[in-house]
Amino acid sequence: MKMLQARMYVSPLDLARAAALAGHKEETLRYLEQSCEDHVPWLVFIENQPDLDFIRSEPRFQAIIRKLGLPSAL
């Protein structure tokens, strides 16, 4: 993924979803946090992304939800 980023912009949200599909919890959370810092517009839809189900109970995920002002599904 780093090589692609060197040539063009890749949203950290896209990288988070790719990491989620690969089952990499830490990397997924890191990219989601970066998405929040970068104000990625599509981040407000993370509550509806089934590929993120495996991290919903994680405190860092819940912190992102709170920061965005979204209702928690837990």
N, CA, C and O atoms as a Tripos MOL2 file, in Angstrom:
@<TRIPOS>MOLECULE
protein
  296   295    74     0     0
PROTEIN
NO_CHARGES

@<TRIPOS>ATOM
      1 N           0.8060   -1.1890    0.0000 N.3       1 MET1
      2 CA          0.0000    0.0000    0.0000 C.3       1 MET1
      3 C           0.8510    1.2550    0.0000 C.2       1 MET1
      4 O           0.4600    2.2670   -0.5810 O.2       1 MET1
      5 N           1.9960    1.2070    0.6350 N.am      2 LYS2
      6 CA          2.8640    2.3820    0.6960 C.3       2 LYS2
      7 C           3.2840    2.8260   -0.7000 C.2       2 LYS2
      8 O           3.3400    4.0260   -0.9720 O.2       2 LYS2
      9 N           3.5800    1.8800   -1.5910 N.am      3 MET3
     10 CA          4.0110    2.2400   -2.9370 C.3       3 MET3
     11 C           2.9140    3.0030   -3.6660 C.2       3 MET3
     12 O           3.2040    3.9760   -4.3620 O.2       3 MET3
     13 N           1.6640    2.5830   -3.5220 N.am      4 LEU4
     14 CA          0.5490    3.2690   -4.1510 C.3       4 LEU4
     15 C           0.4130    4.6760   -3.5950 C.2       4 LEU4
     16 O           0.1550    5.6140   -4.3490 O.2       4 LEU4
     17 N           0.5820    4.8410   -2.2890 N.am      5 GLN5
     18 CA          0.4800    6.1600   -1.6760 C.3       5 GLN5
     19 C           1.5490    7.1090   -2.1930 C.2       5 GLN5
     20 O           1.3160    8.3160   -2.2390 O.2       5 GLN5
     21 N           2.6940    6.6110   -2.5760 N.am      6 ALA6
     22 CA          3.7670    7.4650   -3.0670 C.3       6 ALA6
     23 C           3.3970    8.0920   -4.4040 C.2       6 ALA6
     24 O           3.9090    9.1560   -4.7520 O.2       6 ALA6
     25 N           2.5180    7.4470   -5.1520 N.am      7 ARG7
     26 CA          2.1630    7.9440   -6.4820 C.3       7 ARG7
     27 C           0.8570    8.7270   -6.5160 C.2       7 ARG7
     28 O           0.6690    9.5830   -7.3800 O.2       7 ARG7
     29 N          -0.0450    8.4400   -5.5820 N.am      8 MET8
     30 CA         -1.3330    9.1150   -5.5840 C.3       8 MET8
     31 C          -1.9200    9.1080   -4.1780 C.2       8 MET8
     32 O          -1.4870    8.3390   -3.3200 O.2       8 MET8
     33 N          -2.9000    9.9640   -3.9500 N.am      9 TYR9
     34 CA         -3.5500   10.0150   -2.6400 C.3       9 TYR9
     35 C          -4.4170    8.7830   -2.4530 C.2       9 TYR9
     36 O          -5.1940    8.4110   -3.3330 O.2       9 TYR9
     37 N          -4.2750    8.1630   -1.3070 N.am     10 VAL10
     38 CA         -5.1460    7.0670   -0.8990 C.3      10 VAL10
     39 C          -5.7080    7.4550    0.4700 C.2      10 VAL10
     40 O          -4.9590    7.7120    1.4130 O.2      10 VAL10
     41 N          -7.0110    7.4910    0.5600 N.am     11 SER11
     42 CA         -7.6660    7.8740    1.7990 C.3      11 SER11
     43 C          -7.3190    6.8870    2.9070 C.2      11 SER11
     44 O          -7.3040    5.6780    2.6760 O.2      11 SER11
     45 N          -7.0380    7.3910    4.1110 N.am     12 PRO12
     46 CA         -6.7910    6.4750    5.2160 C.3      12 PRO12
     47 C          -8.0190    5.6200    5.5360 C.2      12 PRO12
     48 O          -7.8890    4.5440    6.1190 O.2      12 PRO12
     49 N          -9.2020    6.0880    5.1610 N.am     13 LEU13
     50 CA        -10.4020    5.2890    5.3620 C.3      13 LEU13
     51 C         -10.3820    4.0660    4.4470 C.2      13 LEU13
     52 O         -10.7680    2.9720    4.8600 O.2      13 LEU13
     53 N          -9.9340    4.2500    3.2100 N.am     14 ASP14
     54 CA         -9.7960    3.1060    2.2960 C.3      14 ASP14
     55 C          -8.7630    2.1200    2.8230 C.2      14 ASP14
     56 O          -8.9380    0.9070    2.7140 O.2      14 ASP14
     57 N          -7.6930    2.6460    3.3920 N.am     15 LEU15
     58 CA         -6.6550    1.7810    3.9600 C.3      15 LEU15
     59 C          -7.1870    1.0530    5.1940 C.2      15 LEU15
     60 O          -6.8420   -0.1040    5.4300 O.2      15 LEU15
     61 N          -8.0250    1.7290    5.9770 N.am     16 ALA16
     62 CA         -8.6340    1.0990    7.1500 C.3      16 ALA16
     63 C          -9.5380   -0.0510    6.7260 C.2      16 ALA16
     64 O          -9.5140   -1.1190    7.3380 O.2      16 ALA16
     65 N         -10.3210    0.1580    5.6970 N.am     17 ARG17
     66 CA        -11.2250   -0.9030    5.2370 C.3      17 ARG17
     67 C         -10.4440   -2.0720    4.6590 C.2      17 ARG17
     68 O         -10.8410   -3.2240    4.8370 O.2      17 ARG17
     69 N          -9.3460   -1.8010    3.9720 N.am     18 ALA18
     70 CA         -8.5070   -2.8820    3.4490 C.3      18 ALA18
     71 C          -7.8850   -3.6660    4.6050 C.2      18 ALA18
     72 O          -7.8270   -4.8950    4.5650 O.2      18 ALA18
     73 N          -7.4250   -2.9580    5.6280 N.am     19 ALA19
     74 CA         -6.8470   -3.6210    6.7950 C.3      19 ALA19
     75 C          -7.9100   -4.4420    7.5210 C.2      19 ALA19
     76 O          -7.6260   -5.5310    8.0180 O.2      19 ALA19
     77 N          -9.1260   -3.9200    7.5790 N.am     20 ALA20
     78 CA        -10.2230   -4.6410    8.2320 C.3      20 ALA20
     79 C         -10.5290   -5.9360    7.4850 C.2      20 ALA20
     80 O         -10.7270   -6.9840    8.1000 O.2      20 ALA20
     81 N         -10.5670   -5.8570    6.1690 N.am     21 LEU21
     82 CA        -10.8380   -7.0570    5.3760 C.3      21 LEU21
     83 C          -9.7550   -8.1140    5.5720 C.2      21 LEU21
     84 O         -10.0170   -9.3110    5.4580 O.2      21 LEU21
     85 N          -8.5470   -7.6640    5.8640 N.am     22 ALA22
     86 CA         -7.4420   -8.5930    6.1250 C.3      22 ALA22
     87 C          -7.4250   -9.0470    7.5870 C.2      22 ALA22
     88 O          -6.6340   -9.9140    7.9590 O.2      22 ALA22
     89 N          -8.2990   -8.4600    8.4160 N.am     23 GLY23
     90 CA         -8.3900   -8.8530    9.8190 C.3      23 GLY23
     91 C          -7.3330   -8.2550   10.7140 C.2      23 GLY23
     92 O          -7.0450   -8.8030   11.7790 O.2      23 GLY23
     93 N          -6.7380   -7.1290   10.3030 N.am     24 HIS24
     94 CA         -5.6790   -6.4760   11.0780 C.3      24 HIS24
     95 C          -6.2830   -5.3770   11.9560 C.2      24 HIS24
     96 O          -6.4870   -4.2490   11.5100 O.2      24 HIS24
     97 N          -6.5610   -5.7300   13.2070 N.am     25 LYS25
     98 CA         -7.2480   -4.8110   14.1160 C.3      25 LYS25
     99 C          -6.4560   -3.5320   14.3770 C.2      25 LYS25
    100 O          -6.9930   -2.4360   14.2100 O.2      25 LYS25
    101 N          -5.2060   -3.6460   14.7790 N.am     26 GLU26
    102 CA         -4.3950   -2.4740   15.1370 C.3      26 GLU26
    103 C          -4.2630   -1.5150   13.9480 C.2      26 GLU26
    104 O          -4.4210   -0.3040   14.0980 O.2      26 GLU26
    105 N          -3.9770   -2.0630   12.7870 N.am     27 GLU27
    106 CA         -3.8180   -1.2350   11.5810 C.3      27 GLU27
    107 C          -5.1460   -0.5660   11.2150 C.2      27 GLU27
    108 O          -5.1650    0.6020   10.8280 O.2      27 GLU27
    109 N          -6.2400   -1.2940   11.3340 N.am     28 THR28
    110 CA         -7.5600   -0.7270   11.0410 C.3      28 THR28
    111 C          -7.8440    0.4640   11.9420 C.2      28 THR28
    112 O          -8.2620    1.5230   11.4750 O.2      28 THR28
    113 N          -7.6140    0.2820   13.2310 N.am     29 LEU29
    114 CA         -7.8660    1.3710   14.1790 C.3      29 LEU29
    115 C          -6.9580    2.5680   13.9190 C.2      29 LEU29
    116 O          -7.4030    3.7130   13.9920 O.2      29 LEU29
    117 N          -5.6900    2.3100   13.6160 N.am     30 ARG30
    118 CA         -4.7540    3.3990   13.3320 C.3      30 ARG30
    119 C          -5.2250    4.2220   12.1240 C.2      30 ARG30
    120 O          -5.1970    5.4520   12.1600 O.2      30 ARG30
    121 N          -5.6540    3.5400   11.0610 N.am     31 TYR31
    122 CA         -6.1100    4.2660    9.8700 C.3      31 TYR31
    123 C          -7.4460    4.9790   10.1170 C.2      31 TYR31
    124 O          -7.6910    6.0440    9.5500 O.2      31 TYR31
    125 N          -8.3000    4.4040   10.9520 N.am     32 LEU32
    126 CA         -9.5460    5.0940   11.2890 C.3      32 LEU32
    127 C          -9.2700    6.3610   12.0830 C.2      32 LEU32
    128 O          -9.8980    7.3950   11.8560 O.2      32 LEU32
    129 N          -8.3310    6.2760   13.0100 N.am     33 GLU33
    130 CA         -7.9410    7.4640   13.7730 C.3      33 GLU33
    131 C          -7.3470    8.5290   12.8470 C.2      33 GLU33
    132 O          -7.6150    9.7190   13.0120 O.2      33 GLU33
    133 N          -6.5500    8.1010   11.8850 N.am     34 GLN34
    134 CA         -5.9850    9.0430   10.9130 C.3      34 GLN34
    135 C          -7.0900    9.6690   10.0710 C.2      34 GLN34
    136 O          -7.0350   10.8560    9.7460 O.2      34 GLN34
    137 N          -8.0920    8.8680    9.7200 N.am     35 SER35
    138 CA         -9.2400    9.3840    8.9590 C.3      35 SER35
    139 C          -9.9590   10.4710    9.7360 C.2      35 SER35
    140 O         -10.3900   11.4760    9.1720 O.2      35 SER35
    141 N         -10.0800   10.2580   11.0270 N.am     36 CYS36
    142 CA        -10.7320   11.2470   11.8940 C.3      36 CYS36
    143 C          -9.9090   12.5360   11.9270 C.2      36 CYS36
    144 O         -10.4570   13.6290   11.7900 O.2      36 CYS36
    145 N          -8.6050   12.4060   12.1070 N.am     37 GLU37
    146 CA         -7.7200   13.5790   12.1320 C.3      37 GLU37
    147 C          -7.7330   14.3350   10.8060 C.2      37 GLU37
    148 O          -7.6470   15.5620   10.7810 O.2      37 GLU37
    149 N          -7.8440   13.5870    9.7000 N.am     38 ASP38
    150 CA         -7.8430   14.1890    8.3590 C.3      38 ASP38
    151 C          -9.2270   14.6720    7.9290 C.2      38 ASP38
    152 O          -9.3790   15.2240    6.8390 O.2      38 ASP38
    153 N         -10.2280   14.4680    8.7710 N.am     39 HIS39
    154 CA        -11.6020   14.8790    8.4670 C.3      39 HIS39
    155 C         -12.1070   14.2540    7.1640 C.2      39 HIS39
    156 O         -12.6940   14.9370    6.3240 O.2      39 HIS39
    157 N         -11.8720   12.9570    7.0080 N.am     40 VAL40
    158 CA        -12.3540   12.2420    5.8240 C.3      40 VAL40
    159 C         -13.8900   12.2150    5.8880 C.2      40 VAL40
    160 O         -14.4530   11.6700    6.8380 O.2      40 VAL40
    161 N         -14.5710   12.7940    4.8900 N.am     41 PRO41
    162 CA        -16.0350   12.9320    4.9530 C.3      41 PRO41
    163 C         -16.7990   11.6120    5.0990 C.2      41 PRO41
    164 O         -17.7970   11.5510    5.8170 O.2      41 PRO41
    165 N         -16.3460   10.5820    4.4400 N.am     42 TRP42
    166 CA        -17.0710    9.3060    4.4510 C.3      42 TRP42
    167 C         -16.9660    8.5770    5.7830 C.2      42 TRP42
    168 O         -17.6250    7.5550    5.9690 O.2      42 TRP42
    169 N         -16.1710    9.0630    6.6980 N.am     43 LEU43
    170 CA        -15.9950    8.4170    7.9940 C.3      43 LEU43
    171 C         -17.3070    8.3470    8.7750 C.2      43 LEU43
    172 O         -17.4860    7.4560    9.6040 O.2      43 LEU43
    173 N         -18.2160    9.2730    8.5180 N.am     44 VAL44
    174 CA        -19.4860    9.2810    9.2520 C.3      44 VAL44
    175 C         -20.3360    8.0460    8.9710 C.2      44 VAL44
    176 O         -21.3380    7.8240    9.6520 O.2      44 VAL44
    177 N         -19.9580    7.2400    7.9830 N.am     45 PHE45
    178 CA        -20.7140    6.0380    7.6490 C.3      45 PHE45
    179 C         -20.1150    4.7700    8.2470 C.2      45 PHE45
    180 O         -20.5520    3.6720    7.9050 O.2      45 PHE45
    181 N         -19.1260    4.8930    9.1300 N.am     46 ILE46
    182 CA        -18.4660    3.6820    9.6380 C.3      46 ILE46
    183 C         -19.3930    2.8130   10.4760 C.2      46 ILE46
    184 O         -19.1550    1.6120   10.6020 O.2      46 ILE46
    185 N         -20.4270    3.3800   11.0430 N.am     47 GLU47
    186 CA        -21.3670    2.5730   11.8230 C.3      47 GLU47
    187 C         -22.1330    1.5890   10.9400 C.2      47 GLU47
    188 O         -22.6880    0.6130   11.4440 O.2      47 GLU47
    189 N         -22.1700    1.8320    9.6380 N.am     48 ASN48
    190 CA        -22.9080    0.9750    8.7140 C.3      48 ASN48
    191 C         -22.0030    0.0490    7.9070 C.2      48 ASN48
    192 O         -22.4580   -0.5570    6.9370 O.2      48 ASN48
    193 N         -20.7460   -0.0720    8.2830 N.am     49 GLN49
    194 CA        -19.7930   -0.8940    7.5430 C.3      49 GLN49
    195 C         -19.6200   -2.2480    8.2410 C.2      49 GLN49
    196 O         -18.9840   -2.3220    9.2920 O.2      49 GLN49
    197 N         -20.1780   -3.3110    7.6680 N.am     50 PRO50
    198 CA        -20.0740   -4.6200    8.3240 C.3      50 PRO50
    199 C         -18.6400   -5.1400    8.4390 C.2      50 PRO50
    200 O         -18.3560   -5.9640    9.3070 O.2      50 PRO50
    201 N         -17.7430   -4.6750    7.5850 N.am     51 ASP51
    202 CA        -16.3530   -5.1350    7.6710 C.3      51 ASP51
    203 C         -15.6500   -4.5980    8.9200 C.2      51 ASP51
    204 O         -14.5390   -5.0260    9.2320 O.2      51 ASP51
    205 N         -16.2820   -3.6710    9.6310 N.am     52 LEU52
    206 CA        -15.7070   -3.1330   10.8650 C.3      52 LEU52
    207 C         -16.3340   -3.7460   12.1220 C.2      52 LEU52
    208 O         -16.0200   -3.3250   13.2350 O.2      52 LEU52
    209 N         -17.2030   -4.7210   11.9540 N.am     53 ASP53
    210 CA        -17.8800   -5.3450   13.0960 C.3      53 ASP53
    211 C         -16.8990   -5.8880   14.1310 C.2      53 ASP53
    212 O         -17.1840   -5.8500   15.3280 O.2      53 ASP53
    213 N         -15.7590   -6.3880   13.6910 N.am     54 PHE54
    214 CA        -14.8270   -7.0330   14.6100 C.3      54 PHE54
    215 C         -14.1150   -6.0640   15.5550 C.2      54 PHE54
    216 O         -13.4230   -6.4980   16.4760 O.2      54 PHE54
    217 N         -14.2780   -4.7560   15.3350 N.am     55 ILE55
    218 CA        -13.6380   -3.7800   16.2350 C.3      55 ILE55
    219 C         -14.6380   -2.8670   16.9370 C.2      55 ILE55
    220 O         -14.2310   -1.9470   17.6460 O.2      55 ILE55
    221 N         -15.9160   -3.0960   16.7590 N.am     56 ARG56
    222 CA        -16.9330   -2.1930   17.3210 C.3      56 ARG56
    223 C         -16.8440   -2.0430   18.8380 C.2      56 ARG56
    224 O         -17.1240   -0.9670   19.3670 O.2      56 ARG56
    225 N         -16.4620   -3.0930   19.5360 N.am     57 SER57
    226 CA        -16.3930   -3.0130   20.9950 C.3      57 SER57
    227 C         -15.0640   -2.4560   21.5010 C.2      57 SER57
    228 O         -14.8880   -2.2750   22.7060 O.2      57 SER57
    229 N         -14.1410   -2.1880   20.6030 N.am     58 GLU58
    230 CA        -12.8330   -1.6430   20.9860 C.3      58 GLU58
    231 C         -12.9880   -0.2030   21.4930 C.2      58 GLU58
    232 O         -13.6710    0.6040   20.8620 O.2      58 GLU58
    233 N         -12.3650    0.1180   22.6150 N.am     59 PRO59
    234 CA        -12.4480    1.4900   23.1420 C.3      59 PRO59
    235 C         -11.9850    2.5550   22.1400 C.2      59 PRO59
    236 O         -12.5580    3.6450   22.1030 O.2      59 PRO59
    237 N         -10.9860    2.2700   21.3470 N.am     60 ARG60
    238 CA        -10.5060    3.2600   20.3630 C.3      60 ARG60
    239 C         -11.5590    3.5050   19.2790 C.2      60 ARG60
    240 O         -11.7250    4.6350   18.8210 O.2      60 ARG60
    241 N         -12.2660    2.4580   18.8700 N.am     61 PHE61
    242 CA        -13.3530    2.6220   17.8910 C.3      61 PHE61
    243 C         -14.4710    3.4480   18.5070 C.2      61 PHE61
    244 O         -14.9920    4.3640   17.8690 O.2      61 PHE61
    245 N         -14.8450    3.1300   19.7470 N.am     62 GLN62
    246 CA        -15.8950    3.8800   20.4230 C.3      62 GLN62
    247 C         -15.5010    5.3440   20.6130 C.2      62 GLN62
    248 O         -16.3600    6.2250   20.5600 O.2      62 GLN62
    249 N         -14.2190    5.6120   20.8320 N.am     63 ALA63
    250 CA        -13.7440    6.9950   20.9590 C.3      63 ALA63
    251 C         -13.9310    7.7500   19.6400 C.2      63 ALA63
    252 O         -14.2860    8.9290   19.6410 O.2      63 ALA63
    253 N         -13.6930    7.0750   18.5280 N.am     64 ILE64
    254 CA        -13.9000    7.7040   17.2140 C.3      64 ILE64
    255 C         -15.3780    8.0210   17.0260 C.2      64 ILE64
    256 O         -15.7340    9.1070   16.5700 O.2      64 ILE64
    257 N         -16.2350    7.0680   17.3790 N.am     65 ILE65
    258 CA        -17.6820    7.2680   17.2560 C.3      65 ILE65
    259 C         -18.1160    8.4880   18.0720 C.2      65 ILE65
    260 O         -18.8790    9.3280   17.5950 O.2      65 ILE65
    261 N         -17.6190    8.5730   19.3090 N.am     66 ARG66
    262 CA        -17.9630    9.7300   20.1610 C.3      66 ARG66
    263 C         -17.4310   11.0320   19.5700 C.2      66 ARG66
    264 O         -18.1290   12.0460   19.5670 O.2      66 ARG66
    265 N         -16.2070   11.0040   19.0760 N.am     67 LYS67
    266 CA        -15.5960   12.2190   18.5070 C.3      67 LYS67
    267 C         -16.4100   12.7220   17.3130 C.2      67 LYS67
    268 O         -16.5350   13.9280   17.1010 O.2      67 LYS67
    269 N         -16.9620   11.7840   16.5370 N.am     68 LEU68
    270 CA        -17.7650   12.1540   15.3750 C.3      68 LEU68
    271 C         -19.1920   12.5400   15.7600 C.2      68 LEU68
    272 O         -19.9400   13.0750   14.9410 O.2      68 LEU68
    273 N         -19.5640   12.2670   17.0080 N.am     69 GLY69
    274 CA        -20.9160   12.5850   17.4550 C.3      69 GLY69
    275 C         -21.9450   11.5960   16.9430 C.2      69 GLY69
    276 O         -23.1270   11.9280   16.8430 O.2      69 GLY69
    277 N         -21.5090   10.3750   16.6150 N.am     70 LEU70
    278 CA        -22.4310    9.3540   16.1180 C.3      70 LEU70
    279 C         -22.9950    8.5630   17.2850 C.2      70 LEU70
    280 O         -22.3420    8.4300   18.3200 O.2      70 LEU70
    281 N         -24.2020    8.0360   17.1270 N.am     71 PRO71
    282 CA        -24.7610    7.2020   18.1920 C.3      71 PRO71
    283 C         -24.0260    5.8640   18.2410 C.2      71 PRO71
    284 O         -23.7380    5.2750   17.1990 O.2      71 PRO71
    285 N         -23.7290    5.3920   19.4230 N.am     72 SER72
    286 CA        -23.0450    4.1210   19.5800 C.3      72 SER72
    287 C         -24.0480    2.9860   19.4030 C.2      72 SER72
    288 O         -25.1740    3.0550   19.8970 O.2      72 SER72
    289 N         -23.6270    1.9480   18.6960 N.am     73 ALA73
    290 CA        -24.4840    0.7880   18.4740 C.3      73 ALA73
    291 C         -24.3790   -0.1950   19.6250 C.2      73 ALA73
    292 O         -25.0890   -1.2000   19.6420 O.2      73 ALA73
    293 N         -23.4980    0.0790   20.5970 N.am     74 LEU74
    294 CA        -23.3290   -0.8480   21.7290 C.3      74 LEU74
    295 C         -24.2570   -0.5210   22.8590 C.2      74 LEU74
    296 O         -24.2440   -1.2010   23.8850 O.2      74 LEU74
@<TRIPOS>BOND
     1     1     2 1
     2     2     3 1
     3     3     4 2
     4     3     5 am
     5     5     6 1
     6     6     7 1
     7     7     8 2
     8     7     9 am
     9     9    10 1
    10    10    11 1
    11    11    12 2
    12    11    13 am
    13    13    14 1
    14    14    15 1
    15    15    16 2
    16    15    17 am
    17    17    18 1
    18    18    19 1
    19    19    20 2
    20    19    21 am
    21    21    22 1
    22    22    23 1
    23    23    24 2
    24    23    25 am
    25    25    26 1
    26    26    27 1
    27    27    28 2
    28    27    29 am
    29    29    30 1
    30    30    31 1
    31    31    32 2
    32    31    33 am
    33    33    34 1
    34    34    35 1
    35    35    36 2
    36    35    37 am
    37    37    38 1
    38    38    39 1
    39    39    40 2
    40    39    41 am
    41    41    42 1
    42    42    43 1
    43    43    44 2
    44    43    45 am
    45    45    46 1
    46    46    47 1
    47    47    48 2
    48    47    49 am
    49    49    50 1
    50    50    51 1
    51    51    52 2
    52    51    53 am
    53    53    54 1
    54    54    55 1
    55    55    56 2
    56    55    57 am
    57    57    58 1
    58    58    59 1
    59    59    60 2
    60    59    61 am
    61    61    62 1
    62    62    63 1
    63    63    64 2
    64    63    65 am
    65    65    66 1
    66    66    67 1
    67    67    68 2
    68    67    69 am
    69    69    70 1
    70    70    71 1
    71    71    72 2
    72    71    73 am
    73    73    74 1
    74    74    75 1
    75    75    76 2
    76    75    77 am
    77    77    78 1
    78    78    79 1
    79    79    80 2
    80    79    81 am
    81    81    82 1
    82    82    83 1
    83    83    84 2
    84    83    85 am
    85    85    86 1
    86    86    87 1
    87    87    88 2
    88    87    89 am
    89    89    90 1
    90    90    91 1
    91    91    92 2
    92    91    93 am
    93    93    94 1
    94    94    95 1
    95    95    96 2
    96    95    97 am
    97    97    98 1
    98    98    99 1
    99    99   100 2
   100    99   101 am
   101   101   102 1
   102   102   103 1
   103   103   104 2
   104   103   105 am
   105   105   106 1
   106   106   107 1
   107   107   108 2
   108   107   109 am
   109   109   110 1
   110   110   111 1
   111   111   112 2
   112   111   113 am
   113   113   114 1
   114   114   115 1
   115   115   116 2
   116   115   117 am
   117   117   118 1
   118   118   119 1
   119   119   120 2
   120   119   121 am
   121   121   122 1
   122   122   123 1
   123   123   124 2
   124   123   125 am
   125   125   126 1
   126   126   127 1
   127   127   128 2
   128   127   129 am
   129   129   130 1
   130   130   131 1
   131   131   132 2
   132   131   133 am
   133   133   134 1
   134   134   135 1
   135   135   136 2
   136   135   137 am
   137   137   138 1
   138   138   139 1
   139   139   140 2
   140   139   141 am
   141   141   142 1
   142   142   143 1
   143   143   144 2
   144   143   145 am
   145   145   146 1
   146   146   147 1
   147   147   148 2
   148   147   149 am
   149   149   150 1
   150   150   151 1
   151   151   152 2
   152   151   153 am
   153   153   154 1
   154   154   155 1
   155   155   156 2
   156   155   157 am
   157   157   158 1
   158   158   159 1
   159   159   160 2
   160   159   161 am
   161   161   162 1
   162   162   163 1
   163   163   164 2
   164   163   165 am
   165   165   166 1
   166   166   167 1
   167   167   168 2
   168   167   169 am
   169   169   170 1
   170   170   171 1
   171   171   172 2
   172   171   173 am
   173   173   174 1
   174   174   175 1
   175   175   176 2
   176   175   177 am
   177   177   178 1
   178   178   179 1
   179   179   180 2
   180   179   181 am
   181   181   182 1
   182   182   183 1
   183   183   184 2
   184   183   185 am
   185   185   186 1
   186   186   187 1
   187   187   188 2
   188   187   189 am
   189   189   190 1
   190   190   191 1
   191   191   192 2
   192   191   193 am
   193   193   194 1
   194   194   195 1
   195   195   196 2
   196   195   197 am
   197   197   198 1
   198   198   199 1
   199   199   200 2
   200   199   201 am
   201   201   202 1
   202   202   203 1
   203   203   204 2
   204   203   205 am
   205   205   206 1
   206   206   207 1
   207   207   208 2
   208   207   209 am
   209   209   210 1
   210   210   211 1
   211   211   212 2
   212   211   213 am
   213   213   214 1
   214   214   215 1
   215   215   216 2
   216   215   217 am
   217   217   218 1
   218   218   219 1
   219   219   220 2
   220   219   221 am
   221   221   222 1
   222   222   223 1
   223   223   224 2
   224   223   225 am
   225   225   226 1
   226   226   227 1
   227   227   228 2
   228   227   229 am
   229   229   230 1
   230   230   231 1
   231   231   232 2
   232   231   233 am
   233   233   234 1
   234   234   235 1
   235   235   236 2
   236   235   237 am
   237   237   238 1
   238   238   239 1
   239   239   240 2
   240   239   241 am
   241   241   242 1
   242   242   243 1
   243   243   244 2
   244   243   245 am
   245   245   246 1
   246   246   247 1
   247   247   248 2
   248   247   249 am
   249   249   250 1
   250   250   251 1
   251   251   252 2
   252   251   253 am
   253   253   254 1
   254   254   255 1
   255   255   256 2
   256   255   257 am
   257   257   258 1
   258   258   259 1
   259   259   260 2
   260   259   261 am
   261   261   262 1
   262   262   263 1
   263   263   264 2
   264   263   265 am
   265   265   266 1
   266   266   267 1
   267   267   268 2
   268   267   269 am
   269   269   270 1
   270   270   271 1
   271   271   272 2
   272   271   273 am
   273   273   274 1
   274   274   275 1
   275   275   276 2
   276   275   277 am
   277   277   278 1
   278   278   279 1
   279   279   280 2
   280   279   281 am
   281   281   282 1
   282   282   283 1
   283   283   284 2
   284   283   285 am
   285   285   286 1
   286   286   287 1
   287   287   288 2
   288   287   289 am
   289   289   290 1
   290   290   291 1
   291   291   292 2
   292   291   293 am
   293   293   294 1
   294   294   295 1
   295   295   296 2
@<TRIPOS>SUBSTRUCTURE
     1 MET1         2 RESIDUE 1 A MET
     2 LYS2         6 RESIDUE 1 A LYS
     3 MET3        10 RESIDUE 1 A MET
     4 LEU4        14 RESIDUE 1 A LEU
     5 GLN5        18 RESIDUE 1 A GLN
     6 ALA6        22 RESIDUE 1 A ALA
     7 ARG7        26 RESIDUE 1 A ARG
     8 MET8        30 RESIDUE 1 A MET
     9 TYR9        34 RESIDUE 1 A TYR
    10 VAL10       38 RESIDUE 1 A VAL
    11 SER11       42 RESIDUE 1 A SER
    12 PRO12       46 RESIDUE 1 A PRO
    13 LEU13       50 RESIDUE 1 A LEU
    14 ASP14       54 RESIDUE 1 A ASP
    15 LEU15       58 RESIDUE 1 A LEU
    16 ALA16       62 RESIDUE 1 A ALA
    17 ARG17       66 RESIDUE 1 A ARG
    18 ALA18       70 RESIDUE 1 A ALA
    19 ALA19       74 RESIDUE 1 A ALA
    20 ALA20       78 RESIDUE 1 A ALA
    21 LEU21       82 RESIDUE 1 A LEU
    22 ALA22       86 RESIDUE 1 A ALA
    23 GLY23       90 RESIDUE 1 A GLY
    24 HIS24       94 RESIDUE 1 A HIS
    25 LYS25       98 RESIDUE 1 A LYS
    26 GLU26      102 RESIDUE 1 A GLU
    27 GLU27      106 RESIDUE 1 A GLU
    28 THR28      110 RESIDUE 1 A THR
    29 LEU29      114 RESIDUE 1 A LEU
    30 ARG30      118 RESIDUE 1 A ARG
    31 TYR31      122 RESIDUE 1 A TYR
    32 LEU32      126 RESIDUE 1 A LEU
    33 GLU33      130 RESIDUE 1 A GLU
    34 GLN34      134 RESIDUE 1 A GLN
    35 SER35      138 RESIDUE 1 A SER
    36 CYS36      142 RESIDUE 1 A CYS
    37 GLU37      146 RESIDUE 1 A GLU
    38 ASP38      150 RESIDUE 1 A ASP
    39 HIS39      154 RESIDUE 1 A HIS
    40 VAL40      158 RESIDUE 1 A VAL
    41 PRO41      162 RESIDUE 1 A PRO
    42 TRP42      166 RESIDUE 1 A TRP
    43 LEU43      170 RESIDUE 1 A LEU
    44 VAL44      174 RESIDUE 1 A VAL
    45 PHE45      178 RESIDUE 1 A PHE
    46 ILE46      182 RESIDUE 1 A ILE
    47 GLU47      186 RESIDUE 1 A GLU
    48 ASN48      190 RESIDUE 1 A ASN
    49 GLN49      194 RESIDUE 1 A GLN
    50 PRO50      198 RESIDUE 1 A PRO
    51 ASP51      202 RESIDUE 1 A ASP
    52 LEU52      206 RESIDUE 1 A LEU
    53 ASP53      210 RESIDUE 1 A ASP
    54 PHE54      214 RESIDUE 1 A PHE
    55 ILE55      218 RESIDUE 1 A ILE
    56 ARG56      222 RESIDUE 1 A ARG
    57 SER57      226 RESIDUE 1 A SER
    58 GLU58      230 RESIDUE 1 A GLU
    59 PRO59      234 RESIDUE 1 A PRO
    60 ARG60      238 RESIDUE 1 A ARG
    61 PHE61      242 RESIDUE 1 A PHE
    62 GLN62      246 RESIDUE 1 A GLN
    63 ALA63      250 RESIDUE 1 A ALA
    64 ILE64      254 RESIDUE 1 A ILE
    65 ILE65      258 RESIDUE 1 A ILE
    66 ARG66      262 RESIDUE 1 A ARG
    67 LYS67      266 RESIDUE 1 A LYS
    68 LEU68      270 RESIDUE 1 A LEU
    69 GLY69      274 RESIDUE 1 A GLY
    70 LEU70      278 RESIDUE 1 A LEU
    71 PRO71      282 RESIDUE 1 A PRO
    72 SER72      286 RESIDUE 1 A SER
    73 ALA73      290 RESIDUE 1 A ALA
    74 LEU74      294 RESIDUE 1 A LEU
